[in-house]
Amino acid sequence: MPSPRLLVLFGSQTGTAQDVSERLGREARRRRLDCRVQALDSYPVVNLISEPLVIFVCATTGQGDPPDNMKSFWKFIFRKNLPSTSLCQMDFAVLGLGDSSYAKFNFVAKKLHRRLLQLGGAALLPVGLGDDQHELGPDAAIDPWLHDLWEKVLRLHPVPLDLGVIPHGVPLPSKFTLQFLQEVPRTCSAEQHEATTDPLSPPSELQPFLARMVTNQRVTGPSHFQDVRLIEFDVTSSRLSPRRAFPSSFVAGDVVLIQPENAAGHVQHFCRAVGLDPDHCFTLRPREPGVPCPERLPQPCSVRHLVSRYLDIASVPRRSFFEILACLSPHELEREKLLEFSSAAGQEALHEYCNRPRRTTLEVLCDFPHTAAAIPPDYLLDLIPPVRPRAFSIASSLLAHPGRLQILVAVVQYQTRLKEPRRGLCSSWLASLDPGQGPVRVPLWVRPGGLTFPQTPDTPVIMVGPGTGVAPFRAAIQERVAQGQKGNLLFFGCRRRNQDFYWEAEWTELEKRGCLTLVTAFSREQEQKVYVQHRLRELGPLVWELLDHQGACFYLAGNAKFMPAGVSEALTSVFQEEGGLSGPDAAAYLARLQRSLRFQTETWA
């Protein structure tokens, strides 16, 4: 008899939902289930009507938005003309991944669960709600949910008695095989691969534009705790233009995605740890038919290219890394520890060892040297996820800076109990590039961001952008001023005027010209800290006048930790004091602004 079919579909923004989905796939194969794992937008959604058993794993991004790789599916599944019996043959379960510090916690998973029920699907169990804020991370909710899921699934599809479950210590086959070449072929280099990029096609993840870095300038004072860079790229030959007719154009509110590289020293260290020659070349072959090779990897490929540009060796490894590594370890003591870290009971120990100090994949391999040296190269792509692009708000307008794209980058560096400081991969890589020492090219492409600004010339805008959150508002102000739109009110906050007041001279000039009203909050220049939310309350009459009488749009960008909640509280307070609204009416007024997109936010952790 053919083995039962299980389909796992994921919507993943940062890779966690994909990692959980691949874990589901491995657990299914251990239970002798035929399982496919796919991103939602790569699956032909019309085929859902013939799927008997589907698990959806969905992250929630931004303000309750679906991840980029499930947006097409999301539009389709909510079509009003879909019959209510569309999925009546399908058993399903939905697992959500979110962050309870956001207002719309796991919104995508909850909404999808309800929609699948409306279309006739039968839920195997209630929606699972993984939470990043839990001290043990989303696994605290995922583990018990998966336990219940497999109980339900195995009642429907028991493991064949003559085969049994494949034990956790036994490695499953790798997804790919690496076939090493005896001689270095002429095409086995990153330069050859990049030279094939078609300059006439819109830049994308698979074909990024190699933009020339023009300047890389520190914009914080020498005594400031953080290194923040204003980086400018030349994009004149990329077909980036202010006209939206081009798919690769950008306007205020858009973001640029940058594909970073691992540090050369880390690449060498990794290759030594796993016993590979960085100059060796290989071709990649999938073990199963229908499984595509990663499109970002050239064929043939060098080990150096694989490690420097594809494998995320600087990331904190997930539990699945330890689970696969334990299966491959020939060393008894190391294997014992790896098995503990990959078990449900060992999650507290894993969190203490790995997540809390932010230990990297490379550092873990150095802690388990016998295991690292024994990793078959075929398993590298199963063990280590790909380096993901990083998104930055575009901080300039093409109307003000033709052929240029600017970003404001806070270089991430902090100390944990580990000796070496923790460094952000992309920000540290960008900061290390010096166009003064010779040509520097950076792979990038543009996509719409979470902020859209009004096209009507008489609509005022209120922008709240403390710290690097001001970046998208600089682009918006430049664009609006170039188009003659003068109703621009900016609330900017930083620590000290002489250390991290970004673009002070530019704002001062625009104020003189009557194009901008600037309100500042320098939090450390007086005994009591003053933040942008305090300034909002002080200017309550103006804020209420603009929002209620002049139809202004309100924008907020910056760190997601405390600031958005503080700004929302300040606004509801203004609505009560200036508009005479009750507490519930003020909250409802804010909700109406959000629904009509007159209140938009773009925040990050």
VEXDREN-2710 file (C-alpha; in Angstrom, 1 decimal):
% VEXDREN-2710
k/r/px/py/pz
1/MET/0.0/0.0/0.0
2/PRO/1.3/3.6/-0.7
3/SER/2.2/5.5/2.4
4/PRO/-0.2/8.2/3.5
5/ARG/0.5/11.7/2.1
6/LEU/1.2/14.6/4.5
7/LEU/1.7/18.2/3.2
8/VAL/3.5/20.8/5.3
9/LEU/3.1/24.4/4.0
10/PHE/4.9/27.3/5.6
11/GLY/4.9/31.1/5.5
12/SER/8.2/32.2/6.9
13/GLN/9.9/35.7/7.1
14/THR/13.0/35.0/9.2
15/GLY/13.3/31.3/8.7
16/THR/11.8/30.0/12.0
17/ALA/8.6/28.8/10.4
18/GLN/10.6/27.0/7.7
19/ASP/12.8/25.4/10.3
20/VAL/9.7/24.1/12.3
21/SER/8.2/22.9/9.0
22/GLU/11.3/20.9/8.1
23/ARG/11.3/19.4/11.7
24/LEU/7.7/18.3/11.0
25/GLY/8.9/16.8/7.8
26/ARG/11.6/14.8/9.5
27/GLU/9.3/13.6/12.3
28/ALA/6.8/12.5/9.6
29/ARG/9.4/10.5/7.8
30/ARG/10.4/8.8/11.0
31/ARG/6.8/7.8/11.3
32/ARG/6.8/6.4/7.7
33/LEU/4.6/9.1/6.3
34/ASP/5.2/10.4/2.8
35/CYS/5.8/14.1/3.5
36/ARG/6.4/17.2/1.3
37/VAL/7.5/20.5/2.8
38/GLN/6.9/23.7/0.7
39/ALA/6.6/27.5/1.0
40/LEU/3.0/28.4/0.6
41/ASP/3.5/30.6/-2.5
42/SER/5.6/27.8/-4.2
43/TYR/2.6/25.4/-3.9
44/PRO/-0.1/25.4/-6.5
45/VAL/-3.0/26.4/-4.2
46/VAL/-5.7/25.0/-6.5
47/ASN/-4.4/21.5/-5.6
48/LEU/-5.5/21.9/-2.0
49/ILE/-8.9/20.5/-2.8
50/SER/-7.3/17.1/-3.3
51/GLU/-5.0/17.1/-0.2
52/PRO/-6.1/14.8/2.6
53/LEU/-3.8/16.0/5.4
54/VAL/-2.1/19.5/5.6
55/ILE/-0.2/21.2/8.3
56/PHE/0.2/25.0/8.0
57/VAL/3.1/26.7/9.8
58/CYS/2.7/30.5/9.6
59/ALA/4.6/33.4/11.1
60/THR/3.0/36.8/11.6
61/THR/5.0/39.9/10.6
62/GLY/4.7/43.6/11.1
63/GLN/1.2/44.7/12.1
64/GLY/-0.5/41.3/11.6
65/ASP/0.7/40.8/8.1
66/PRO/1.5/37.5/6.3
67/PRO/5.2/36.7/5.4
68/ASP/6.3/37.6/1.9
69/ASN/6.4/33.9/0.8
70/MET/2.6/33.4/1.5
71/LYS/1.1/36.7/0.3
72/SER/-0.2/35.2/-3.0
73/PHE/-1.8/32.3/-1.1
74/TRP/-3.3/34.7/1.4
75/LYS/-5.0/36.7/-1.3
76/PHE/-6.4/33.5/-2.9
77/ILE/-7.7/31.8/0.2
78/PHE/-9.7/34.9/1.2
79/ARG/-11.5/35.1/-2.2
80/LYS/-15.2/35.6/-1.5
81/ASN/-16.2/33.3/-4.4
82/LEU/-14.6/30.1/-2.9
83/PRO/-17.4/27.6/-2.1
84/SER/-17.9/26.7/1.6
85/THR/-17.2/23.0/0.7
86/SER/-13.9/23.6/-1.1
87/LEU/-11.8/21.8/1.5
88/CYS/-14.4/19.4/3.0
89/GLN/-12.0/16.4/2.3
90/MET/-9.1/18.0/4.1
91/ASP/-7.9/17.4/7.7
92/PHE/-5.7/20.3/8.8
93/ALA/-3.8/21.9/11.6
94/VAL/-2.4/25.4/11.9
95/LEU/0.7/26.3/14.0
96/GLY/1.4/30.0/14.4
97/LEU/4.7/31.7/15.3
98/GLY/4.5/35.2/16.7
99/ASP/5.5/37.6/19.4
100/SER/3.1/38.4/22.3
101/SER/4.6/41.9/22.7
102/TYR/2.8/42.9/19.4
103/ALA/-0.9/43.8/19.4
104/LYS/-1.7/41.3/16.7
105/PHE/-0.1/38.2/18.3
106/ASN/-0.3/35.3/15.8
107/PHE/-3.0/37.1/13.8
108/VAL/-2.2/35.3/10.6
109/ALA/-2.4/31.8/12.1
110/LYS/-5.7/32.6/13.9
111/LYS/-7.3/34.1/10.8
112/LEU/-6.1/31.2/8.6
113/HIS/-7.5/28.6/11.0
114/ARG/-11.0/30.3/10.9
115/ARG/-10.9/30.6/7.1
116/LEU/-10.0/26.9/6.6
117/LEU/-13.0/26.0/8.8
118/GLN/-15.2/28.3/6.7
119/LEU/-14.1/26.4/3.6
120/GLY/-15.1/23.0/5.1
121/GLY/-11.7/21.8/6.4
122/ALA/-11.7/19.6/9.6
123/ALA/-9.3/20.9/12.3
124/LEU/-7.3/18.1/13.9
125/LEU/-6.6/20.3/17.0
126/PRO/-6.8/24.0/18.0
127/VAL/-4.4/26.5/16.5
128/GLY/-0.9/26.4/18.1
129/LEU/0.5/29.7/19.3
130/GLY/4.3/29.8/19.5
131/ASP/5.6/32.9/21.3
132/ASP/9.0/34.5/20.9
133/GLN/8.6/36.2/24.2
134/HIS/8.5/32.9/26.2
135/GLU/11.8/32.4/28.1
136/LEU/12.3/29.1/26.2
137/GLY/11.2/30.7/22.9
138/PRO/8.4/29.3/20.6
139/ASP/9.4/25.6/21.4
140/ALA/7.6/26.0/24.8
141/ALA/4.3/25.9/22.9
142/ILE/5.4/24.0/19.8
143/ASP/6.5/20.8/21.7
144/PRO/3.2/20.0/23.4
145/TRP/1.3/21.0/20.2
146/LEU/3.4/18.6/18.1
147/HIS/2.9/15.8/20.7
148/ASP/-0.9/16.2/20.3
149/LEU/-0.7/16.5/16.5
150/TRP/1.2/13.2/16.1
151/GLU/-1.3/11.4/18.4
152/LYS/-4.2/12.6/16.1
153/VAL/-2.3/11.9/12.9
154/LEU/-1.2/8.4/14.0
155/ARG/-4.8/7.5/14.9
156/LEU/-5.7/8.2/11.2
157/HIS/-2.5/6.8/9.8
158/PRO/-0.8/4.2/12.1
159/VAL/2.9/3.4/11.6
160/PRO/3.1/0.0/9.7
161/LEU/3.9/-2.7/12.3
162/ASP/6.5/-4.4/10.1
163/LEU/8.4/-1.1/9.8
164/GLY/8.1/0.8/13.1
165/VAL/9.2/4.3/13.9
166/ILE/12.8/5.3/12.9
167/PRO/14.6/6.2/16.2
168/HIS/15.8/9.7/16.7
169/GLY/19.5/8.7/16.9
170/VAL/19.4/7.3/13.4
171/PRO/20.2/9.9/10.7
172/LEU/17.7/10.4/7.9
173/PRO/19.2/10.8/4.4
174/SER/20.5/14.2/3.5
175/LYS/18.4/16.4/1.1
176/PHE/21.4/16.8/-1.3
177/THR/24.6/15.1/-2.2
178/LEU/27.8/17.1/-2.9
179/GLN/29.8/15.6/-5.7
180/PHE/33.4/17.0/-5.5
181/LEU/35.2/17.7/-8.7
182/GLN/38.8/16.6/-9.3
183/GLU/39.8/19.7/-11.2
184/VAL/38.7/23.3/-10.6
185/PRO/36.4/24.2/-13.5
186/ARG/36.7/27.7/-15.1
187/THR/33.2/28.6/-14.1
188/CYS/33.6/27.7/-10.4
189/SER/33.9/31.2/-9.0
190/ALA/31.6/33.8/-7.5
191/GLU/32.7/36.3/-10.1
192/GLN/31.6/34.1/-13.0
193/HIS/28.2/33.6/-11.2
194/GLU/27.7/37.3/-10.6
195/ALA/28.6/38.2/-14.2
196/THR/25.6/36.4/-15.4
197/THR/23.2/38.9/-13.7
198/ASP/21.1/40.5/-16.4
199/PRO/21.4/44.3/-15.9
200/LEU/18.1/44.8/-17.8
201/SER/15.9/42.7/-15.5
202/PRO/14.5/44.1/-12.2
203/PRO/16.8/43.4/-9.3
204/SER/15.5/40.5/-7.1
205/GLU/16.8/38.0/-4.5
206/LEU/17.9/35.7/-7.2
207/GLN/19.3/38.5/-9.4
208/PRO/20.4/41.3/-7.1
209/PHE/21.9/44.5/-8.5
210/LEU/25.6/44.9/-7.6
211/ALA/25.5/48.5/-6.4
212/ARG/28.6/50.5/-6.1
213/MET/29.1/51.9/-2.6
214/VAL/29.8/55.6/-2.9
215/THR/30.2/56.6/0.8
216/ASN/30.3/54.9/4.2
217/GLN/30.3/57.6/6.8
218/ARG/29.9/57.4/10.6
219/VAL/27.2/59.9/11.7
220/THR/27.3/59.5/15.5
221/GLY/29.8/61.4/17.6
222/PRO/33.1/59.8/18.6
223/SER/32.0/59.3/22.2
224/HIS/28.6/57.9/21.4
225/PHE/28.1/54.3/22.4
226/GLN/26.8/53.2/19.0
227/ASP/28.4/53.4/15.5
228/VAL/25.7/54.5/13.1
229/ARG/26.5/54.8/9.4
230/LEU/25.0/56.7/6.5
231/ILE/25.8/54.6/3.5
232/GLU/25.2/55.7/-0.1
233/PHE/25.0/53.5/-3.2
234/ASP/25.1/54.4/-6.9
235/VAL/22.1/52.8/-8.5
236/THR/22.1/54.7/-11.8
237/SER/22.4/51.6/-14.1
238/SER/19.9/49.4/-12.2
239/ARG/16.7/50.8/-13.7
240/LEU/15.8/52.2/-10.3
241/SER/13.9/55.3/-11.0
242/PRO/11.2/57.4/-9.3
243/ARG/8.6/56.2/-11.8
244/ARG/6.5/53.4/-10.5
245/ALA/6.1/52.0/-14.1
246/PHE/9.4/50.2/-13.5
247/PRO/9.0/47.2/-11.2
248/SER/12.4/48.0/-9.6
249/SER/11.6/51.7/-8.8
250/PHE/11.4/53.0/-5.3
251/VAL/9.4/55.6/-3.5
252/ALA/9.4/56.8/0.1
253/GLY/8.4/54.0/2.5
254/ASP/10.1/51.3/0.4
255/VAL/12.9/49.1/1.8
256/VAL/16.2/47.9/0.3
257/LEU/17.3/44.3/0.9
258/ILE/21.0/43.6/1.2
259/GLN/22.6/40.1/0.9
260/PRO/25.5/40.0/3.4
261/GLU/28.6/37.8/3.5
262/ASN/30.4/36.0/6.3
263/ALA/33.7/37.4/7.5
264/ALA/36.7/35.8/5.7
265/GLY/38.3/34.8/9.1
266/HIS/35.0/33.0/10.0
267/VAL/34.9/31.2/6.7
268/GLN/38.5/29.9/7.1
269/HIS/37.8/28.8/10.7
270/PHE/34.6/27.0/9.7
271/CYS/36.4/25.1/6.8
272/ARG/39.1/24.0/9.3
273/ALA/36.6/22.8/11.8
274/VAL/34.7/20.6/9.3
275/GLY/37.9/19.6/7.4
276/LEU/37.0/21.1/4.0
277/ASP/39.3/22.8/1.5
278/PRO/37.7/26.2/0.6
279/ASP/39.0/26.0/-2.9
280/HIS/37.4/22.6/-3.7
281/CYS/34.5/22.7/-6.1
282/PHE/31.4/20.5/-6.1
283/THR/28.1/20.1/-7.9
284/LEU/24.9/19.7/-5.9
285/ARG/22.3/16.9/-6.6
286/PRO/19.0/16.4/-4.8
287/ARG/18.4/12.9/-3.5
288/GLU/14.7/12.9/-4.3
289/PRO/13.0/13.8/-7.7
290/GLY/11.2/17.1/-7.7
291/VAL/13.4/18.7/-5.1
292/PRO/15.0/21.8/-6.6
293/CYS/18.6/22.8/-5.8
294/PRO/19.0/26.2/-4.0
295/GLU/18.8/28.8/-6.8
296/ARG/21.3/31.1/-5.1
297/LEU/24.1/28.6/-5.4
298/PRO/26.0/28.4/-8.7
299/GLN/26.7/25.0/-10.3
300/PRO/29.5/24.1/-9.9
301/CYS/30.2/25.9/-6.7
302/SER/33.3/26.3/-4.5
303/VAL/33.3/25.5/-0.8
304/ARG/34.4/29.1/-0.2
305/HIS/31.4/30.5/-2.0
306/LEU/29.0/28.1/-0.1
307/VAL/30.4/29.1/3.3
308/SER/30.9/32.8/2.7
309/ARG/27.7/33.6/0.8
310/TYR/25.2/30.9/1.6
311/LEU/25.6/29.1/5.0
312/ASP/24.6/31.2/8.0
313/ILE/27.5/30.2/10.2
314/ALA/27.2/33.4/12.3
315/SER/23.6/32.8/13.3
316/VAL/22.5/31.3/16.7
317/PRO/21.7/27.6/15.7
318/ARG/18.2/26.3/16.3
319/ARG/17.2/23.1/18.0
320/SER/17.1/21.2/14.7
321/PHE/20.8/21.8/14.3
322/PHE/21.5/19.9/17.5
323/GLU/19.1/17.2/16.6
324/ILE/20.7/16.5/13.2
325/LEU/24.2/16.9/14.7
326/ALA/23.5/14.4/17.4
327/CYS/22.7/11.8/14.7
328/LEU/26.0/12.4/13.0
329/SER/28.3/12.5/16.0
330/PRO/30.7/9.6/16.4
331/HIS/31.9/10.9/19.8
332/GLU/30.1/9.4/22.8
333/LEU/30.3/12.4/25.2
334/GLU/29.6/15.0/22.5
335/ARG/26.7/13.0/21.2
336/GLU/25.2/12.6/24.7
337/LYS/25.3/16.4/25.2
338/LEU/23.8/17.0/21.7
339/LEU/21.0/14.6/22.3
340/GLU/20.2/16.5/25.6
341/PHE/20.1/19.8/23.7
342/SER/17.8/18.4/21.0
343/SER/15.3/16.8/23.5
344/ALA/12.2/18.5/24.9
345/ALA/13.6/18.1/28.5
346/GLY/16.9/19.8/27.5
347/GLN/15.4/23.0/26.2
348/GLU/16.3/25.0/29.4
349/ALA/19.9/23.8/29.1
350/LEU/20.0/24.6/25.4
351/HIS/18.6/28.1/26.0
352/GLU/21.3/28.7/28.7
353/TYR/24.1/27.4/26.5
354/CYS/23.1/28.9/23.1
355/ASN/20.3/31.4/23.1
356/ARG/21.1/33.5/26.1
357/PRO/24.7/34.2/25.3
358/ARG/23.9/34.2/21.5
359/ARG/26.5/31.5/20.7
360/THR/26.9/31.1/16.9
361/THR/26.9/28.0/14.8
362/LEU/30.6/28.3/14.2
363/GLU/31.3/28.6/18.0
364/VAL/29.1/25.5/18.7
365/LEU/31.1/23.5/16.1
366/CYS/34.3/24.5/17.8
367/ASP/32.8/23.3/21.2
368/PHE/32.1/19.9/19.6
369/PRO/35.3/19.4/17.6
370/HIS/35.1/15.6/17.1
371/THR/31.5/15.9/15.8
372/ALA/32.4/18.9/13.6
373/ALA/35.3/17.0/11.9
374/ALA/33.0/14.0/11.2
375/ILE/30.1/15.9/9.5
376/PRO/29.6/14.5/6.0
377/PRO/29.6/17.4/3.6
378/ASP/26.2/16.2/2.2
379/TYR/24.5/17.3/5.5
380/LEU/25.8/20.9/5.5
381/LEU/22.7/22.2/3.8
382/ASP/20.4/20.3/6.2
383/LEU/22.3/21.5/9.3
384/ILE/22.8/25.2/8.5
385/PRO/20.2/27.6/7.1
386/PRO/21.0/30.0/4.3
387/VAL/22.1/33.6/5.1
388/ARG/18.9/35.7/4.8
389/PRO/18.9/39.2/3.3
390/ARG/18.5/42.1/5.7
391/ALA/16.0/44.9/5.1
392/PHE/16.7/48.6/5.6
393/SER/14.4/51.5/5.2
394/ILE/15.5/53.7/2.3
395/ALA/16.5/57.0/3.7
396/SER/16.6/59.1/0.5
397/SER/14.3/60.1/-2.4
398/LEU/15.3/59.7/-6.0
399/LEU/13.7/63.1/-6.5
400/ALA/16.3/64.7/-4.2
401/HIS/19.2/62.3/-5.0
402/PRO/18.9/61.0/-8.6
403/GLY/20.7/57.7/-9.1
404/ARG/21.5/57.4/-5.4
405/LEU/20.1/55.2/-2.6
406/GLN/21.0/55.9/1.0
407/ILE/20.5/53.9/4.2
408/LEU/21.1/54.6/7.9
409/VAL/22.7/51.6/9.6
410/ALA/23.2/51.1/13.3
411/VAL/26.1/48.7/13.6
412/VAL/25.0/45.9/16.0
413/GLN/27.6/45.0/18.6
414/TYR/27.0/44.0/22.3
415/GLN/28.6/41.9/25.0
416/THR/27.3/38.7/26.5
417/ARG/29.1/36.4/28.9
418/LEU/31.2/35.1/25.9
419/LYS/34.6/36.6/25.5
420/GLU/34.0/37.8/21.9
421/PRO/31.4/40.6/21.4
422/ARG/28.3/39.6/19.5
423/ARG/28.1/41.4/16.1
424/GLY/25.3/41.8/13.6
425/LEU/26.3/40.0/10.4
426/CYS/25.0/42.5/7.9
427/SER/25.7/45.8/9.8
428/SER/29.2/44.7/10.7
429/TRP/29.9/43.6/7.1
430/LEU/28.6/46.9/5.7
431/ALA/30.6/48.9/8.2
432/SER/33.8/47.0/7.2
433/LEU/33.6/48.0/3.6
434/ASP/35.6/51.1/2.6
435/PRO/35.0/52.5/-0.9
436/GLY/38.0/54.8/-0.4
437/GLN/40.3/51.7/-0.6
438/GLY/38.9/50.6/-4.0
439/PRO/35.6/49.7/-5.7
440/VAL/33.1/48.1/-3.4
441/ARG/29.9/46.4/-4.7
442/VAL/27.0/45.2/-2.6
443/PRO/24.1/42.9/-3.8
444/LEU/20.8/44.6/-3.2
445/TRP/17.2/44.9/-4.5
446/VAL/14.1/46.9/-3.5
447/ARG/10.6/46.0/-2.3
448/PRO/7.6/48.0/-1.0
449/GLY/7.8/48.6/2.8
450/GLY/5.1/48.9/5.4
451/LEU/4.6/52.6/5.0
452/THR/2.7/54.3/2.2
453/PHE/2.4/58.1/2.1
454/PRO/-0.6/60.1/0.8
455/GLN/-0.5/61.2/-2.9
456/THR/-2.9/64.1/-2.4
457/PRO/-0.8/67.3/-2.1
458/ASP/-2.9/68.9/0.7
459/THR/-2.8/66.0/3.2
460/PRO/-0.6/66.8/6.2
461/VAL/1.6/64.0/7.7
462/ILE/2.7/63.6/11.3
463/MET/5.9/61.4/11.5
464/VAL/7.3/60.0/14.7
465/GLY/10.8/58.5/14.2
466/PRO/13.2/58.3/17.1
467/GLY/16.8/57.1/16.4
468/THR/17.3/55.3/13.1
469/GLY/13.5/55.1/12.9
470/VAL/13.7/58.5/11.2
471/ALA/15.2/57.0/8.1
472/PRO/12.0/56.4/6.1
473/PHE/10.7/59.9/7.0
474/ARG/13.8/61.6/5.6
475/ALA/12.9/59.9/2.2
476/ALA/9.2/61.0/2.6
477/ILE/10.1/64.6/3.5
478/GLN/12.5/64.8/0.6
479/GLU/9.9/63.4/-1.8
480/ARG/7.1/65.6/-0.5
481/VAL/9.2/68.8/-0.5
482/ALA/10.3/68.1/-4.1
483/GLN/6.5/67.8/-5.0
484/GLY/5.6/71.0/-3.1
485/GLN/3.9/69.4/-0.2
486/LYS/4.6/71.4/3.0
487/GLY/2.4/69.9/5.7
488/ASN/5.3/67.9/7.3
489/LEU/5.4/67.5/11.1
490/LEU/8.4/65.4/12.4
491/PHE/8.9/64.2/15.9
492/PHE/12.5/63.1/16.3
493/GLY/14.1/61.7/19.4
494/CYS/17.7/60.8/20.3
495/ARG/20.0/60.8/23.3
496/ARG/22.0/64.0/22.8
497/ARG/21.9/66.8/20.3
498/ASN/25.7/66.7/19.7
499/GLN/26.0/62.9/19.4
500/ASP/23.2/61.3/17.5
501/PHE/21.0/64.0/16.0
502/TYR/20.8/62.6/12.4
503/TRP/20.5/65.2/9.6
504/GLU/20.3/68.2/11.9
505/ALA/21.5/70.7/9.2
506/GLU/19.1/69.3/6.7
507/TRP/16.1/69.7/9.0
508/THR/17.2/73.2/10.0
509/GLU/17.3/74.3/6.4
510/LEU/13.9/72.8/5.6
511/GLU/12.4/74.6/8.7
512/LYS/13.8/77.9/7.4
513/ARG/12.1/77.3/4.1
514/GLY/8.8/76.6/5.8
515/CYS/8.7/73.0/4.5
516/LEU/9.0/71.2/7.9
517/THR/7.9/71.6/11.5
518/LEU/10.5/69.7/13.7
519/VAL/9.9/68.7/17.3
520/THR/12.9/67.1/19.1
521/ALA/13.3/65.1/22.3
522/PHE/16.9/64.7/23.6
523/SER/16.4/62.0/26.3
524/ARG/19.7/62.3/28.2
525/GLU/20.2/66.1/28.2
526/GLN/18.2/66.7/31.4
527/GLU/17.7/64.8/34.7
528/GLN/14.4/63.4/33.7
529/LYS/14.3/61.5/30.4
530/VAL/12.2/63.1/27.7
531/TYR/10.9/60.9/24.8
532/VAL/8.9/61.6/21.6
533/GLN/5.7/60.5/23.4
534/HIS/6.1/63.3/25.9
535/ARG/6.5/65.9/23.1
536/LEU/3.3/64.4/21.4
537/ARG/1.3/65.1/24.6
538/GLU/2.8/68.7/24.9
539/LEU/1.7/69.4/21.3
540/GLY/-1.7/67.7/21.8
541/PRO/-3.7/70.7/20.4
542/LEU/-1.7/70.7/17.1
543/VAL/-1.8/66.9/16.7
544/TRP/-5.6/66.8/17.3
545/GLU/-6.2/69.8/14.9
546/LEU/-4.1/68.0/12.1
547/LEU/-5.7/64.6/12.6
548/ASP/-9.4/65.5/13.3
549/HIS/-9.8/68.7/11.3
550/GLN/-7.3/68.4/8.5
551/GLY/-7.3/64.7/7.8
552/ALA/-3.6/64.1/8.5
553/CYS/-1.9/60.7/8.3
554/PHE/0.2/59.5/11.3
555/TYR/3.3/57.5/10.9
556/LEU/5.5/55.7/13.4
557/ALA/8.9/54.0/12.9
558/GLY/11.6/52.6/15.2
559/ASN/12.3/50.1/17.9
560/ALA/9.4/47.8/18.8
561/LYS/10.2/47.3/22.5
562/PHE/8.5/50.2/24.4
563/MET/8.2/53.2/22.1
564/PRO/5.1/52.1/20.0
565/ALA/3.0/51.5/23.1
566/GLY/4.2/54.8/24.6
567/VAL/3.2/56.7/21.5
568/SER/-0.2/54.9/21.3
569/GLU/-0.9/55.9/24.9
570/ALA/0.1/59.5/24.3
571/LEU/-2.2/59.6/21.3
572/THR/-5.3/58.2/23.1
573/SER/-4.5/60.8/25.9
574/VAL/-4.5/63.6/23.3
575/PHE/-7.8/62.3/21.9
576/GLN/-9.4/62.5/25.4
577/GLU/-7.9/65.8/26.4
578/GLU/-8.3/67.7/23.1
579/GLY/-11.2/65.9/21.5
580/GLY/-13.2/65.3/24.7
581/LEU/-13.5/61.6/24.0
582/SER/-14.0/58.9/26.7
583/GLY/-11.3/56.2/27.2
584/PRO/-13.2/53.6/25.0
585/ASP/-14.0/56.2/22.4
586/ALA/-10.4/57.4/22.2
587/ALA/-9.3/53.7/21.7
588/ALA/-12.0/53.3/19.0
589/TYR/-10.8/56.5/17.3
590/LEU/-7.2/55.2/17.1
591/ALA/-8.5/51.8/15.8
592/ARG/-10.4/53.7/13.0
593/LEU/-7.2/55.5/12.1
594/GLN/-5.4/52.2/11.8
595/ARG/-8.1/50.5/9.7
596/SER/-8.2/53.4/7.3
597/LEU/-4.4/53.4/7.0
598/ARG/-4.2/56.9/8.5
599/PHE/-2.1/55.4/11.3
600/GLN/0.8/53.3/10.0
601/THR/3.7/51.8/11.8
602/GLU/7.0/50.1/10.8
603/THR/8.8/48.7/13.9
604/TRP/11.5/46.1/14.5
605/ALA/12.8/44.2/17.4
END
